């Protein structure tokens, strides 16, 4: 049954890139950056005077739209041209959120030259735009107190190549104190940049730390992929990523993560206490996170599992070894893996595990849920800390 669900999920995801082509050179020039008015209207525009048709691909939600879609699927919308050759579209009362979009100019895909925030997804480039307006969406905006991002590689003897990783260091980081550490894992089609780009993880950390909701922490984003793809910066096609899923399951993440943790501890001022060490992941990354917890008993204080894709092996056969690890689980009712997630929770309870909580939302398998889940997970694990 799980295999069938996996196949259905991958086929539906493929609809996201039906209209996409390779990014190409364009005669379009920067017209203006996305404009957000005081009343919440958002105007996206691009200068393309030689174009015959310009369309916008984006997952923008206007007032009255469903915020609980199955996937963060972009719509295809026609833009109108003015006399100066500027093509634009205005979204009235756009809901506060983080969105992805790009343009189709005469059938070819282009990113917005006025928006430097770009994310690679299924080998294609998408612009990212965060719109504030409520307490949650405001966390996705840039903070005045920004942390820094490091990149590093480390050698994995079992994989026989150097694996990639990015590290978030909080604003004011110093070697004079010890910091709690969160290891945050991506899902299928992701990389070590996924949580930082579409996940807005750095902005979430920055804002929660600035508000005093959580203490300054170090966050580590490993590349969970294996094989040839792990050596490349850019994504391959969706089909290649689907084939890579079985390789990801054999990516030796259980063996590799302890190597990475030792590397992080040697480079940064981390607290190695269990009470200060956490792990979380989305979708397939939630599966990997659960596997790591089982393989490293008494190492993690909590594990966050967002839209988990899990099986029987993700529940420990020796529950007494993980009873001091808190499980925080979020599941969307519109998620293809909703029943799968509920089965995992039932297995967890039958195993005698009592340190867990489950949050069920109306969302699907979307970044909207994962960004919110990360925020809630962080607040939960630090709510009793000074």
N, C-alpha and C positions, 0 to 999 in steps of 0.2 A: 504493500500500500504506500509506504514511504517513497519507494522508487517512482510510483506513478505520480505522486504529488510533486516530486522533484522535476519530472518531465513536464508536467503541466505548468509549473512555475517558470521553468526556463523558456517554454514556448510563449507564454504571456509576456515575459520580459522582452523577448525579441521584438514585440510590437513597438517597443520604444524607439528602435532604430530603423523602422521600416522606411522612413523618409530620408534617412541620413545618407550622405555621401562623404567622401574624403574632404577635409578642410582644404580650401583652394585659395589662390591669390585673387584679390578683388580690386576693382576700381573704386570701391566704396571708401569714403573718408569719414573721419570722426565728425558727426554732426553735433551731438551733445550727449553727455552722460545721462543715464536714466533719471528722469525727473520725478520726484515724489512730492506732491502738494500737501498742504496742511490738512486737507479733507480726505487724504488717503488715496487720491487718484495717482496712478503711475503711468508715465508716458515713456515708451521705448521708441527710439528713432534711429535711423541710419541714413547717411547721405550716399545715394547710389544713382546719380543722374542718368547713367547709361543703361540701367536695368529695365527690363520689360515687366518683370514680376518680382515682388519681394514678399516673402511670407515669414512669419515669426513662429518658431517652435518654442513653447514655454509651458510650464506647469502652474501658471498664475491662477489664483483663485479670486474671483470677485465676490461681492456681497451676495449671499444666497447660494453660493457654490458648495459642493460637498467637500468637506475638509478631510473625509475619511476614505479616500480613494484606495483601491487595491494597491496601486503602484504610483510612483511619482512620474506619471506618464505625461509628456508634453502634448499640448494641443497644437494643431496647425492652423494659424490664423492669417488672414490676408491683411496686408498693410496698405494704407492709402498714401498716394504721392502728392506732394504739393508742387507749386510752380518752380521751386528752387531745386527739385530733385531729392527732397527729403521724404523718406517713407516712415510713417509713424503709426502707432496704435496706443490708445489710452485705455487703461483698465480702471473702471470706476469703483471706488471703495475697495481696493485690493486688500485682502485680508493680511494682517501682519504675519509674516513667515519668511523663510528663505527659499528662493526659487532658482531654477536653472532655465536658461533660454539661449537661443542663437537664431541666426537668420538663414533662410533659403533664398538666395538671390539667383534668379533664373535657373533654379533647380540645384544649385550648389550651396553647400553649407559654409557659413562664415560666422565667426564670432563678432561680437560688438567691439569695434576698435576703440570705443570710448570707455569700456569697462575692463580694467586690467585683471579682474578676478575670474580666472579660468580654471576649469576642472576637466580632466580627461575621463570620459565614460564610454565604454565600448569602442575605443579607438577614435572617438570623436570629441571635439572640444565644445564645452558649454560654458557660458558665462554664469556667474553666481551673483544674485542680488538679494540682499537682506533688507526687509522692510519692518521697521519697528512699529510699536503702537499698542502693545500689551506687555505685561511683565515677562512672559516667556520669550516672545519674539525680540524684545529689547536685549536679551542676553546674547543674541546672535550678532549684534552690532559691535563695532570696534570700541574697545575701552580706552580710556586715557592712560591706564596702567597696563601696558602690554608685556606679556612674557616673550621669551625668545625661543626659536626653533633651531635645534641642532640636527644634523644628518650624520649618520655613521654606518659603517659596515662591520660585520664580524664573520669570522670563518666558521663554517659548520662542517666538521669532518665527515659526518654521515651524508650530507648532501654534496660534499666536495666542491663547494663554491662559497663565495662570500655573500651573505644575506644582507639586505638593506633594512634600515630602521630610521625613524625620526623620533626626536625627543623634545618635549615641551618643558621649558624651565620657567618658573613663575617670575613675575616682575620682582626685582630686588634679590634675585637668587644669590646666595653666598655659600661658600664652603664652611662657614662658621657654625652652621646649624644642620640638623638632619631633617630630611623631608619625607613624608609619606609618598608612596609610589603607586600609580595605577597603570596597568598594562591593558591597552585597549586594542582589540582585534577587529579587523574588517571582515566582510563576507565575500561571497562570490563576486567576481568582477572588480573587487576592490584592490587596494594596495596600501602601502604605509602612508599615503596621502589622503585616503578617503575620509577618515574622520576629521582631518584638518580642513578639508575643502567643503564638501557637502555637509559634513557633520558639524561644522562650525565649533569644533571642540576647543580650540585655543580661545575663541571669543567667550565661550561658555565658562572656561576656567578663569579667564581674566576678570569677567564680570562678577562671578560668584565670589572670587577671592576679594575683589574690591569692595563688595557689599558685606563682606565678613561672614557669608553663609558657609564657606569652607575655608580651611587653612591653605596657605601656599603648598602646592603639591607638584611633583614631577610626574609627567605622563609619558608613557613609552608606546609607540605605534610600530609594531613589527610588520614586515611584509610576510604574510603567511603563505605566499605562493611558492611553488617549487619548479624544478626543471628549467627549461629555457626562458620561460616568462619571468622568472625571478631575476634574470640578469638584465632585463630590459626596463627602461624607464616608462615607455609608452605602452598602452594596452594593445593587445591583439583584438581580433574580431570577437563578437559575442560567442560564435560557435567554438572558437578556440578556448574561450573561458569555460564553456560548458564541458568540453572535454577535459579541461584542467581541474574540474571539481574533484574527480576521483584522485587526482594527483595531490590536490590540496589536503584531502583526507589522509594521504600518506606522506604529508609534507614534513613529517618528523617534528611537528611543532611541540609535541610533548618532550622530545629530546632536545630540541633547539632552545626552547625558552629558558631552561636553567643556564645554558651558556650565555644567553643574552642578559639574563638577570645578573650574572657574575660580572659581565662586561659593564653594565650600567652601574653596579655597585663600586666598581673600580674607577670609573670616570667621574661619577657625581656623588654629591653628599646625600646619600639615601639612608633612610632608616630601614634596617633589615628585620625589624620586629614583625611578627605576624600581624599584630594589630594595626600596622601601618602599611601593609601590602595588600593590594587589591587587583582584581582582573575582571574584565568585562568584554563582551563581544556581541555583534549583531548577526542574526541569521546563522550561517555556517560558522562564523566567528564565535557565536555563543556555544556551539558544539565544541569547538577547540578549547574554549575557556573552561568548560566543564571537564574535558579530558585532562587538562593541565592540573586542575584542582585535585582530581582523583590521583594523578601520578605524583603529586607533591603535597601529601597530607600535612596539616599543621603549618602550611606556608602562607596561606591567604586568609585574610580576615573575612572577605566577602567576594562573591562573584556575581556580576550582573549579566543576565541573559535576556537580550532584547530580540523578540521574534525568533526564538530558538528553533533551529532545525536539528532535532535530537532523536536518539534512539535509546535502546535499553542500555547500551554500554556507557551512556553518560550518567547513569545512576550507579554509584559505587557498590561493589559487592561486599565491601567492608565499611558500612556506613559509620561505624564508630570512629573511623579515621578522618571523616570530614564533618563530624557533627559540630565542630567549633567554627565552621565556615558558613557565613550567612549567604543564602541564595536570594537574590532579588530578581524577579522574573516579570517581564511585560509581554503581553500577547494581544494581538489585534483580532477582533471578531471577523473582520473582512480579510484576514490573512489566509492564504492557501494552507498554511501550516498551523492553523488555529487548533484543530483537534490534536495534532501532533504535540503541540505545546501543552495542552491539557493532560494528555497521557503522561508526559514527562512529570508534571506536577503530581499526578496520582501515584506514579512509581516512587517519586521522592517521598511522599507521605507514607506509603506502605513500607518503605525501607526504615521508617522510624525517625526520619529527619524532621526536626521541629523548627530549626532556624531558617525559615524561608517565608517569603510573602509573594503573592501573585497579584498582578494588576492587569485587568482585562479592559481594553479600550475598543472603540468602534473602528479604529484605523485598520489599514491593510499592512502590506509589507513595504513600509515607506520610511524615508528619512525624517518625515514629520514626527513619526512615533519615536524613532531612535534618538533624535535630538532631545525630545522631551524626556525620554527614558534615561538618557545620560544625566540630565539635570536632576531628575528625581533620585536617581541612584546615588549621585554625589552628595546630595543633601541628606539622604538617609544614612550613609555610612559615616558621616561626620556630625550627625545631629547630637551625639553625646560627647563629642570632643570639644575641648576648649578652643 
